[in-house]
């Protein structure tokens, strides 16, 4: 069946109307919601549209026209109302970073699907097609959502992201219960209700730069300052950080800064216009005395332990075993953890003490994750033997 049929809705673009609508929403058992936003070429992501579906109808809220969205935030934080989303992490992260709002009582169809044999993440339209036998047309995934007025085609496309959420919620919930995975799924969704989940180290870009561990202290501090300056300048102008200084130039600047202004000016890989505008500032950032606070931040630089090719093979085999177990259990391995995180987990034995992950993987495989050196393999008589 082809979806994308015309859906009746109420457009909300005044504070008074929003207050009235949210009073109704707070009385519902469930509310499906999604957002449209624009993050390109700006530092602060612009919230452009909020789509709502619930038992009393569908609503489109215009956050560009309405300055105070607190009535809607009351709905999000109301534990009596179940909020249904797909890939809601993106919406919740935006709302937390911008307004410090945390949701309560949530259900995410993307997480739920990951416990029921789907890859994680999986597109909304694919789950709708398989679960509801409704085929959604591709539409305006990348659109000028800040334009006003929005066309009816744009608005109907936005509504398609919410009008099927409750039906998905009902079907996926039943499958989770019958497979005894509802509690596992709830554990993952509960994380989205905590401030810790959205925390990002303000110095993460600098600390995780691949060049950072190989620099002297003075250059490490300079890189820290350079990333921080770029962020503050982007905030001030509400530009993307790449519009202030492209990331591809940062390592070149750090490599050449200790040789002074001439080295930066004559480096053919660096834009002349940038040096002309900010050359003196770069030298000043490099020459300022190091503070105790900066030295404390440098202690957070991740320790890079170079692994041997044989260790890499061991981790590849271990992750293959994890993936095999997840396929058999019908749980996406990306919900367990990404492959890139496997090496760090064995250093933290408490990372899943009583977690649902232990039930999926089994205690023997968990023991190998914590002590990968116990994994032995060899070739014998034309066979690959894993012990």
C-alpha positions as CSV (number, residue, x, y, z in Angstrom):
1,X,0.0,0.0,0.0
2,X,1.3,3.4,-0.9
3,X,1.5,5.9,1.9
4,X,1.8,9.7,1.8
5,X,-2.0,10.3,1.7
6,X,-3.2,13.8,2.6
7,X,-3.5,14.1,6.4
8,X,-5.6,16.7,8.2
9,X,-3.6,18.8,10.6
10,X,-3.7,22.0,12.7
11,X,-1.0,24.5,12.2
12,X,0.2,26.2,15.4
13,X,2.1,29.5,15.1
14,X,1.0,31.6,18.1
15,X,1.9,31.3,21.8
16,X,-1.8,31.2,22.8
17,X,-2.6,28.4,20.4
18,X,0.4,26.4,21.5
19,X,-0.7,26.7,25.2
20,X,-4.2,25.4,24.2
21,X,-2.8,22.5,22.1
22,X,-0.3,21.4,24.8
23,X,-3.1,21.3,27.4
24,X,-4.7,18.7,25.2
25,X,-1.5,16.9,24.6
26,X,-0.8,16.6,28.4
27,X,-4.1,14.6,28.7
28,X,-3.2,12.0,26.1
29,X,-1.8,8.5,26.7
30,X,0.7,8.9,23.9
31,X,2.2,11.6,21.6
32,X,4.2,10.8,18.5
33,X,6.6,13.6,17.5
34,X,9.4,14.5,15.3
35,X,11.3,17.7,14.3
36,X,12.8,19.3,11.3
37,X,15.9,21.4,11.8
38,X,18.8,23.0,9.9
39,X,22.4,22.7,11.2
40,X,24.3,23.5,8.0
41,X,26.4,26.7,7.9
42,X,25.5,27.7,11.5
43,X,26.8,26.9,15.0
44,X,23.4,26.8,16.7
45,X,21.1,24.3,15.1
46,X,17.8,26.0,14.0
47,X,14.6,24.2,15.1
48,X,12.2,24.8,12.2
49,X,9.2,22.5,12.7
50,X,7.7,20.2,15.3
51,X,5.3,17.5,14.1
52,X,2.8,16.0,16.5
53,X,0.4,13.1,16.2
54,X,-1.9,11.9,19.0
55,X,-5.4,10.5,19.6
56,X,-7.0,14.0,19.2
57,X,-5.3,14.8,15.8
58,X,-2.2,16.0,14.1
59,X,-0.4,19.3,14.8
60,X,2.4,21.2,13.2
61,X,4.1,23.7,15.5
62,X,6.1,26.5,14.1
63,X,9.1,27.2,16.5
64,X,10.3,30.0,14.3
65,X,7.1,32.0,14.9
66,X,6.7,31.0,18.6
67,X,9.5,32.3,20.8
68,X,8.4,30.5,24.0
69,X,8.1,26.7,23.5
70,X,7.9,25.9,27.2
71,X,4.3,24.5,26.9
72,X,5.6,21.8,24.5
73,X,8.6,21.1,26.8
74,X,6.1,20.4,29.6
75,X,4.6,17.6,27.4
76,X,8.1,16.1,26.7
77,X,8.9,16.0,30.4
78,X,5.4,14.7,31.5
79,X,5.9,11.1,32.6
80,X,2.2,10.4,32.2
81,X,2.5,10.8,28.4
82,X,4.4,8.3,26.3
83,X,6.5,10.1,23.7
84,X,6.9,8.0,20.5
85,X,9.8,8.8,18.1
86,X,12.0,7.3,15.5
87,X,15.7,8.0,16.0
88,X,14.6,10.4,18.8
89,X,18.1,10.8,20.1
90,X,18.7,13.5,17.4
91,X,15.7,15.5,18.5
92,X,16.3,15.0,22.3
93,X,20.0,16.0,21.9
94,X,19.0,19.2,20.1
95,X,16.4,20.1,22.7
96,X,18.7,19.3,25.6
97,X,21.7,21.3,24.1
98,X,19.5,24.2,23.2
99,X,16.9,24.3,26.0
100,X,18.2,21.8,28.7
101,X,15.0,19.7,28.3
102,X,15.0,16.0,29.2
103,X,12.2,13.7,28.1
104,X,10.3,11.3,30.3
105,X,8.5,8.1,29.3
106,X,9.8,7.6,25.8
107,X,9.6,4.8,23.2
108,X,11.9,4.9,20.2
109,X,10.9,2.7,17.2
110,X,14.5,2.6,15.9
111,X,15.8,1.2,19.1
112,X,12.9,-1.2,19.4
113,X,13.5,-2.5,15.9
114,X,17.2,-3.1,16.7
115,X,16.0,-5.7,19.3
116,X,13.8,-7.4,16.7
117,X,16.2,-8.4,13.9
118,X,16.6,-5.0,12.2
119,X,20.0,-3.4,11.7
120,X,20.6,-0.4,13.9
121,X,20.2,2.2,12.7
122,X,17.4,1.5,10.2
123,X,15.5,4.2,8.2
124,X,11.9,4.9,9.3
125,X,10.5,4.2,5.9
126,X,12.0,0.7,5.8
127,X,10.5,-0.3,9.1
128,X,7.1,1.2,8.1
129,X,7.2,-0.8,4.9
130,X,8.1,-4.1,6.5
131,X,5.9,-3.8,9.6
132,X,2.8,-1.9,8.3
133,X,3.1,-2.8,4.5
134,X,3.0,0.9,3.7
135,X,5.4,2.3,1.2
136,X,6.4,5.9,1.8
137,X,7.7,8.0,-1.0
138,X,11.0,9.7,-0.8
139,X,10.5,13.4,-0.3
140,X,12.1,16.4,1.2
141,X,14.7,15.0,3.6
142,X,17.0,17.9,2.8
143,X,14.8,21.0,2.4
144,X,14.8,24.6,3.4
145,X,12.7,24.1,6.5
146,X,13.3,27.7,7.6
147,X,11.5,29.0,4.6
148,X,8.0,30.5,5.1
149,X,5.4,29.7,4.0
150,X,6.1,26.0,3.8
151,X,4.4,24.3,0.9
152,X,1.7,21.7,1.5
153,X,4.0,19.0,0.0
154,X,6.6,19.8,2.6
155,X,4.1,19.7,5.4
156,X,2.6,16.4,4.3
157,X,6.0,14.9,4.1
158,X,6.8,16.1,7.6
159,X,3.5,14.6,8.9
160,X,4.4,11.2,7.4
161,X,7.2,11.0,10.0
162,X,4.7,10.9,12.8
163,X,1.3,9.6,11.7
164,X,2.5,5.9,11.6
165,X,4.4,6.0,14.9
166,X,1.6,4.8,17.2
167,X,0.8,1.8,14.9
168,X,4.5,0.9,14.9
169,X,4.7,1.4,18.7
170,X,1.8,-1.0,19.2
171,X,3.2,-3.7,16.9
172,X,6.8,-3.5,18.0
173,X,5.8,-3.4,21.7
174,X,3.9,-6.7,21.3
175,X,6.8,-8.3,19.5
176,X,9.2,-7.2,22.3
177,X,6.9,-8.6,25.0
178,X,6.5,-11.9,23.2
179,X,10.2,-12.3,22.7
180,X,10.9,-11.2,26.3
181,X,13.0,-8.3,25.2
182,X,10.9,-5.4,26.4
183,X,13.1,-4.9,29.5
184,X,16.3,-4.9,27.3
185,X,14.8,-2.3,25.0
186,X,13.6,-0.1,28.0
187,X,17.1,-0.1,29.4
188,X,18.5,1.5,26.3
189,X,15.6,4.0,25.9
190,X,16.0,5.0,29.6
191,X,19.4,6.3,28.8
192,X,17.9,9.0,26.6
193,X,16.2,10.5,29.7
194,X,19.5,11.3,31.4
195,X,21.7,14.4,31.1
196,X,24.9,12.2,31.1
197,X,23.8,10.7,27.8
198,X,24.1,14.0,26.0
199,X,27.3,15.2,27.7
200,X,30.2,16.0,25.3
201,X,33.6,17.0,26.5
202,X,34.0,20.6,25.4
203,X,37.6,19.8,24.4
204,X,36.9,16.5,22.7
205,X,37.9,17.6,19.2
206,X,41.3,18.7,20.4
207,X,41.9,15.8,22.7
208,X,41.0,13.2,20.1
209,X,43.0,14.7,17.3
210,X,45.4,11.9,16.1
211,X,48.4,14.3,16.2
212,X,47.8,15.3,19.8
213,X,49.7,12.5,21.6
214,X,52.8,13.1,19.5
215,X,53.2,16.8,20.2
216,X,55.2,18.6,22.9
217,X,53.3,20.2,25.7
218,X,53.5,23.7,24.2
219,X,52.0,22.6,20.9
220,X,49.4,20.5,22.7
221,X,48.2,23.6,24.5
222,X,48.3,25.6,21.3
223,X,46.1,23.0,19.6
224,X,43.7,23.1,22.6
225,X,43.5,26.9,22.3
226,X,43.1,26.8,18.5
227,X,40.1,24.5,18.7
228,X,38.6,26.5,21.5
229,X,39.1,29.8,19.6
230,X,37.4,28.3,16.5
231,X,34.4,27.2,18.6
232,X,34.0,30.5,20.3
233,X,34.3,32.4,17.0
234,X,31.7,30.1,15.5
235,X,29.4,30.7,18.5
236,X,29.9,34.5,18.2
237,X,29.0,34.6,14.5
238,X,26.6,31.6,14.5
239,X,28.6,30.1,11.7
240,X,29.7,26.5,11.4
241,X,33.1,25.8,12.8
242,X,34.3,24.8,9.3
243,X,33.3,28.3,8.0
244,X,35.7,29.8,10.6
245,X,38.6,27.4,10.0
246,X,38.5,24.2,8.0
247,X,39.6,21.2,10.1
248,X,42.0,20.0,7.4
249,X,44.2,23.1,8.1
250,X,44.5,22.7,11.8
251,X,47.3,20.1,11.9
252,X,49.3,22.1,9.3
253,X,49.0,25.2,11.5
254,X,50.1,23.3,14.6
255,X,53.1,21.7,12.8
256,X,54.4,25.1,11.6
257,X,53.5,27.4,14.5
258,X,56.7,26.8,16.4
259,X,58.7,28.1,13.4
260,X,57.0,31.4,13.5
261,X,54.9,33.6,11.3
262,X,57.0,33.2,8.1
263,X,56.5,29.4,8.2
264,X,52.8,29.9,8.3
265,X,52.7,32.6,5.7
266,X,54.8,30.6,3.2
267,X,53.1,27.2,3.7
268,X,51.4,26.5,0.4
269,X,48.8,24.2,2.0
270,X,47.4,27.0,4.2
271,X,45.0,29.7,2.8
272,X,46.8,33.1,2.6
273,X,43.6,34.9,3.4
274,X,43.4,33.2,6.8
275,X,46.9,34.0,7.8
276,X,46.5,37.6,6.7
277,X,43.4,37.9,8.9
278,X,44.4,35.8,11.9
279,X,48.2,35.4,11.7
280,X,49.0,37.6,14.7
281,X,46.3,35.9,16.8
282,X,47.8,32.5,16.0
283,X,51.2,33.6,17.2
284,X,49.6,35.1,20.4
285,X,47.8,31.9,21.1
286,X,51.1,30.0,20.8
287,X,53.1,32.3,23.0
288,X,50.8,32.8,25.9
289,X,52.0,31.1,29.1
290,X,50.5,27.7,29.8
291,X,48.0,27.6,32.7
292,X,47.4,24.9,35.3
293,X,43.9,24.5,34.0
294,X,45.2,23.7,30.5
295,X,47.7,21.2,31.9
296,X,44.8,19.4,33.7
297,X,42.9,19.2,30.4
298,X,45.9,17.6,28.7
299,X,45.7,14.7,31.2
300,X,42.6,13.6,29.4
301,X,44.4,12.9,26.1
302,X,43.6,9.3,25.3
303,X,46.5,6.9,25.5
304,X,47.2,5.4,22.1
305,X,48.5,1.9,22.4
306,X,49.7,0.6,19.1
307,X,48.5,-2.9,18.6
308,X,50.3,-5.6,16.6
309,X,48.8,-7.0,13.4
310,X,48.1,-10.2,15.3
311,X,46.2,-8.3,18.0
312,X,44.1,-6.7,15.3
313,X,43.3,-10.1,13.9
314,X,42.2,-11.3,17.4
315,X,39.8,-8.4,17.8
316,X,38.4,-8.9,14.2
317,X,37.7,-12.6,15.1
318,X,36.2,-11.6,18.5
319,X,33.9,-9.0,16.8
320,X,32.9,-11.6,14.2
321,X,31.9,-13.9,17.1
322,X,29.9,-11.1,18.7
323,X,28.2,-10.4,15.3
324,X,27.4,-14.1,14.9
325,X,25.8,-14.3,18.3
326,X,23.7,-11.1,17.7
327,X,22.5,-12.5,14.4
328,X,21.3,-15.6,16.1
329,X,19.6,-13.6,18.9
330,X,18.1,-11.2,16.4
331,X,19.7,-8.1,18.0
332,X,21.7,-5.6,16.1
333,X,25.4,-5.7,17.0
334,X,25.5,-1.9,16.9
335,X,23.2,-1.8,19.9
336,X,25.8,-3.9,21.8
337,X,28.6,-1.5,20.9
338,X,30.4,-0.4,17.7
339,X,33.4,-2.3,16.6
340,X,35.6,0.7,17.2
341,X,34.9,0.5,20.9
342,X,35.7,-3.2,21.4
343,X,39.3,-2.6,22.4
344,X,38.5,-0.3,25.2
345,X,35.8,-2.4,26.8
346,X,38.1,-5.2,28.1
347,X,39.8,-2.5,30.2
348,X,36.6,-1.8,32.0
349,X,35.3,-5.1,33.4
350,X,32.3,-3.4,35.0
351,X,30.9,-1.9,31.7
352,X,28.1,-4.4,31.6
353,X,27.8,-6.1,35.0
354,X,24.1,-6.9,34.9
355,X,23.4,-5.4,31.5
356,X,21.1,-7.0,28.9
357,X,24.2,-7.4,26.8
358,X,25.4,-10.2,29.0
359,X,22.1,-12.1,28.3
360,X,22.5,-11.6,24.6
361,X,26.2,-12.5,24.3
362,X,26.4,-15.2,27.1
363,X,28.9,-15.3,29.9
364,X,31.6,-17.2,27.9
365,X,31.7,-14.5,25.2
366,X,31.6,-11.7,27.7
367,X,34.6,-13.3,29.5
368,X,36.5,-13.3,26.1
369,X,35.7,-9.6,25.6
370,X,37.2,-8.9,29.0
371,X,40.2,-11.1,28.4
372,X,40.8,-11.2,24.6
373,X,44.2,-12.8,25.0
374,X,42.4,-16.0,25.9
375,X,41.2,-16.3,22.3
376,X,43.4,-18.9,20.5
377,X,43.2,-19.9,16.9
378,X,45.2,-22.0,14.5
379,X,45.1,-23.9,11.2
380,X,45.3,-27.6,11.3
381,X,44.7,-30.3,8.7
382,X,43.0,-27.7,6.4
383,X,40.7,-26.4,9.1
384,X,40.6,-23.2,11.0
385,X,40.3,-24.1,14.7
386,X,39.1,-21.6,17.3
387,X,39.6,-22.3,21.0
